[in-house]
Amino acid sequence: MGKLDGRVVIVTGAARGQGEQEARLFAAEGARVVVADVLDDQGEALAEEIGALYVHLDVGLEVDWQAAVAAAREAYGQVDGLVNNAGILRFNALVDTPLDEFMQVVRVNQVGCFLGIKAVAPEMADGGTIVNTASYTAVTGMAAVGTYSATKHAILGLTRVAALELAPRGIRVNAMCPGAIDTAMSNPSLLDPDADAEETSRALDGLYRKLVPLGRIGKPQEVARLALFLTCDDSSYITGQPFVIDGGWLAGVSVI
């Protein structure tokens, strides 16, 4: 018996990184997964491998959300869960950030999360779950990622309000706040076939050994396990909460 037997879950940004690992784990736990992304080739390949449905989804487009939900219902007859995983990151000082860049990040991270809740919740079975991917930077500041941090702070607000409004239907809404995770977002070498991704990962471990109490960068599989916990009945009395998964980074800095 899997922890998600009989459930239908949409995972956005599922073609790679954290979303891919969430889709793989959810399918292994018995869910019928809807792999949603704009990376069609990768998304379709993953869906075929794990026996899932692939849908093209630009999370910033309401019409794409409507089509994705309709496709999920047509294929599986229901929707029980959503993981709003899709997101982008841009590095820039706030005063150097062009408005177009700011709005691009807002559109994907913040608007995408809002549209996901808006589109899926009305079609979701009572007792469903929504997991929003926020960030370590949703609960603290970080220089050079102000736009990203602002959108992730906003996701926590959306999470809390949605949890209050959907609680009468038994729909639980929570947020994950990952720290540094070894995906293409923090390790772009993963996207370069000529790069030594393992060497870069070791270098990142060296950097985070100084910052993170557990002494390493996180793994997307670890975030996927948190997403599973928040989607299955193990978290049946939890809603409206942020869950930090950062190796202890937020706890503080050791001076010894």
C-alpha positions in Angstrom: 0.0 0.0 0.0 1.3 3.4 -1.0 0.8 6.6 1.0 -1.0 8.2 -1.9 -3.0 5.3 -3.3 -6.0 6.5 -5.3 -5.0 10.1 -5.2 -4.5 12.4 -8.3 -1.8 15.0 -7.8 -0.7 17.8 -10.1 3.0 18.8 -9.8 4.2 21.9 -11.5 7.8 22.4 -12.7 8.0 18.6 -12.7 10.3 18.0 -15.6 13.4 18.3 -13.5 14.8 19.2 -10.1 12.6 19.1 -7.0 9.4 18.7 -9.1 10.9 15.7 -10.9 11.7 14.0 -7.6 8.3 14.8 -6.2 6.6 13.3 -9.3 8.8 10.2 -9.0 8.1 9.7 -5.3 4.4 10.4 -5.6 4.0 7.8 -8.4 6.0 5.3 -6.4 3.6 5.9 -3.5 0.6 5.1 -5.6 -0.5 8.5 -6.9 -1.7 9.2 -10.4 0.6 12.1 -11.2 0.1 15.0 -13.6 3.5 16.2 -14.7 3.1 19.8 -15.6 5.9 22.0 -17.1 6.9 24.1 -20.1 9.9 21.7 -20.8 7.8 19.4 -23.0 10.5 16.9 -24.1 11.7 16.3 -20.5 8.3 16.4 -19.1 6.9 13.9 -21.6 9.8 11.5 -21.1 9.4 11.6 -17.3 5.6 11.0 -17.6 6.2 8.0 -19.9 8.8 6.6 -17.5 6.7 6.8 -14.4 3.3 6.2 -15.9 2.0 9.7 -15.5 0.1 12.3 -17.6 2.0 15.2 -19.0 0.5 18.6 -19.6 2.1 21.7 -20.9 1.6 24.4 -18.3 2.9 27.9 -18.2 2.0 28.7 -14.6 1.6 32.4 -15.3 -1.3 31.8 -17.8 -4.8 31.2 -16.4 -5.9 29.5 -19.6 -3.1 27.0 -19.2 -4.2 26.2 -15.7 -7.8 25.7 -16.8 -6.6 23.3 -19.6 -4.3 21.4 -17.1 -7.1 20.8 -14.6 -9.5 19.8 -17.4 -6.9 17.3 -18.7 -6.4 15.8 -15.2 -10.1 15.4 -14.7 -10.6 13.9 -18.2 -7.8 11.4 -17.6 -8.4 10.5 -14.0 -11.8 11.8 -13.1 -10.7 13.9 -10.1 -8.0 16.1 -8.6 -6.9 15.5 -5.0 -3.6 17.3 -4.7 -1.5 20.1 -6.0 2.2 20.8 -5.5 3.0 24.4 -6.7 6.7 23.7 -7.3 7.5 25.8 -10.5 9.7 28.8 -9.8 12.6 30.9 -11.2 15.5 32.8 -9.6 17.3 35.9 -10.8 20.3 37.4 -9.1 20.4 41.2 -8.8 20.6 44.0 -6.2 17.2 45.5 -5.7 18.2 48.9 -7.0 19.7 47.3 -10.1 16.7 45.1 -10.9 14.8 46.2 -14.0 11.0 46.2 -13.6 10.7 43.6 -16.4 12.9 41.2 -14.5 11.0 41.8 -11.3 7.7 41.2 -12.9 9.0 38.0 -14.7 9.8 36.5 -11.3 6.5 37.6 -9.8 4.6 36.2 -12.7 6.1 32.7 -12.3 6.6 32.4 -8.6 3.8 34.4 -7.1 1.1 34.7 -9.8 1.8 31.0 -10.7 1.1 29.9 -7.1 -2.1 32.1 -6.9 -3.4 30.8 -10.2 -2.8 27.2 -9.2 -4.8 27.6 -6.0 -7.5 29.5 -7.9 -7.8 26.9 -10.7 -7.4 23.7 -8.7 -9.1 24.3 -5.4 -12.7 24.6 -6.8 -12.2 21.3 -8.8 -10.5 19.5 -5.9 -12.1 16.8 -3.9 -12.9 17.7 -0.3 -10.0 16.6 1.9 -7.4 17.4 -0.7 -4.0 19.0 -0.2 -2.1 21.9 -1.6 1.7 22.3 -1.1 3.3 25.5 -2.1 7.0 25.8 -2.6 8.3 28.9 -0.8 11.9 29.2 0.3 14.4 29.7 3.1 14.3 33.3 1.8 10.6 33.5 2.6 11.4 33.7 6.3 14.6 35.7 6.2 16.4 38.1 3.9 19.2 37.4 1.4 21.2 40.0 -0.6 21.1 39.8 -4.4 17.8 37.7 -4.5 15.4 40.4 -3.3 12.8 39.8 -6.1 12.9 36.0 -5.4 12.6 36.6 -1.7 9.7 38.9 -2.1 7.7 36.4 -4.1 8.5 33.6 -1.6 7.3 35.8 1.3 4.1 36.4 -0.7 3.6 32.6 -1.1 3.5 32.2 2.7 0.7 34.8 2.8 -1.2 33.0 0.1 -0.7 29.7 1.9 -2.1 31.0 5.2 -5.1 32.7 3.6 -5.9 29.6 1.4 -5.6 27.4 4.5 -8.2 29.5 6.3 -10.6 29.7 3.4 -10.4 26.0 2.3 -10.4 24.5 5.8 -14.2 24.1 5.9 -13.8 21.6 3.0 -11.0 19.8 4.7 -8.5 21.0 2.2 -5.1 21.5 3.8 -2.6 24.1 2.5 1.0 24.2 3.6 4.3 25.6 2.4 7.8 24.2 2.1 10.8 26.5 2.6 13.9 24.8 1.2 17.3 26.2 1.7 20.1 25.5 -0.7 19.2 22.4 -2.8 21.3 20.7 -5.4 19.2 21.4 -8.5 19.8 23.4 -11.6 18.6 26.6 -9.8 21.6 26.5 -7.4 23.9 24.3 -9.6 23.6 25.4 -13.3 26.3 22.9 -14.2 23.5 20.3 -14.1 22.2 21.8 -17.4 25.6 21.7 -19.1 26.4 18.3 -20.6 30.1 19.3 -20.8 30.4 20.3 -17.1 31.3 18.1 -14.2 28.2 18.4 -12.1 29.5 16.1 -9.4 32.6 18.3 -9.0 30.3 21.4 -8.8 28.2 19.7 -6.2 31.3 19.0 -4.1 32.3 22.6 -4.4 28.8 23.7 -3.3 29.1 21.3 -0.3 32.4 23.1 0.5 30.6 26.5 0.5 27.6 25.3 2.5 29.8 23.5 5.0 30.6 26.9 6.3 27.0 28.2 6.3 24.8 25.2 7.1 25.0 23.3 10.4 24.6 19.9 8.7 27.5 20.8 6.5 26.2 20.1 3.0 23.8 21.2 0.3 20.4 19.6 0.3 19.1 16.9 -2.1 15.9 17.3 -4.1 14.8 13.9 -2.9 14.8 15.2 0.7 12.4 18.0 -0.4 10.2 15.4 -2.1 9.9 13.5 1.1 8.6 16.6 2.8 6.1 17.2 0.0 5.0 13.6 0.4 4.5 14.1 4.2 2.4 17.2 3.6 0.3 15.5 0.8 -0.4 12.2 2.6 -2.5 11.5 5.8 0.6 11.6 8.0 0.1 15.4 8.2 -3.7 15.2 8.6 -3.9 17.8 11.4 -1.5 20.3 9.8 -2.5 23.3 7.7 -1.4 26.9 7.1 2.2 26.2 8.1 5.6 26.9 6.6 8.1 24.0 6.9 11.8 25.0 6.7 14.1 22.3 5.2 17.5 23.9 5.1 20.0 21.7 7.1 19.8 24.1 10.0 20.8 27.2 8.1 18.0 29.4 9.6 19.0 28.3 13.1 21.9 30.7 13.1 25.7 30.9 12.4 28.4 29.2 14.4 31.3 31.5 15.3 33.5 28.6 16.6 
